[in-house]
Amino acid sequence: MVIAPQKRVLILYATMTKNTEKVATWFADTFRDYGWDVNLYRITSQKKLVEDQESLYFDDYDCVFLGSPIVGGSPLQSVIKALSLGAGGGLEKEVQDKIDAHEKDAAAGAKKPGILWRRNQAPYAGVLNPEDSIPLGVVFTTYGGGFFGSSEAMATLEQLKLYLQTNNVHVVGKFACGGKETGPAGFPVGEKPPKFFRPGPKDPNAPKADVQDAVYYRMGDGSLKPGSYFFHYDCDSKPGPREEAKAKAFAADLIEDYFMSYNNKTMKDWSELISIS
């Protein structure tokens, strides 16, 4: 009987309210259940990334996850700064300053500052050297349910996917689920939101929205539940047991379908695993 060698996964994530951290932890727990070596790493600052450089090379892993919550339609700035090619701030001037500095350093023969995600650097982003490893990748996010629903996640997932692709990671999975809403939908089920929502601490004395009271729905056990005013039901309690089950099932499918082959070779990527809800 031949036992396959232990595989390794790097789970990079950023978080603000611990929503995305919960999902990252559920992924990590599942990989450990399958005997993988797991590096669960929270992105906080460039300085910390550089300090931990030796444990963060994508070349050293069979699979790389990258996750971020969504703020203003984009990943967190800590993720953008760590993985974008030339930005990190979103302002054209900052981009140009970085380009100018990079060209100056290149002319002087200086090493590119900051974190390096590959031991073997390609000639330029997305181009492989023959010796490069190509880990499989997954991108994930959490989002509030107070606006358009699951479509809110699409742009951020594609942005995260690009960040991995430009570092020679082949993305085969996308995962998104609701997180605890800090905006207009962050209220218990059935409670009307304020009539005039403003960011910041919720004012219990704010006038409620001028809409009808929620209707009730009869469940299979005879109990009654009020309807939701927003896309997701019960945004105040996500991510919860249902999201945990989805995340763990997603990770288990990825491990079994792509990595548990008869000859210990990663399966060809004929398909993509997608869980967006």
Secondary structure as UniProt FT lines:
FT   STRAND          8..13
FT   HELIX           19..33
FT   TURN            34..35
FT   STRAND          37..42
FT   HELIX           46..51
FT   HELIX           53..55
FT   HELIX           58..60
FT   STRAND          63..69
FT   TURN            72..73
FT   HELIX           77..83
FT   HELIX           92..108
FT   TURN            125..126
FT   TURN            130..131
FT   STRAND          136..143
FT   HELIX           150..153
FT   HELIX           154..165
FT   TURN            166..168
FT   STRAND          170..178
FT   TURN            184..185
FT   TURN            189..190
FT   TURN            204..205
FT   STRAND          216..218
FT   TURN            220..221
FT   STRAND          224..226
FT   TURN            233..234
FT   HELIX           235..237
FT   HELIX           241..254
FT   HELIX           255..259
FT   TURN            262..263
FT   STRAND          273..276
//
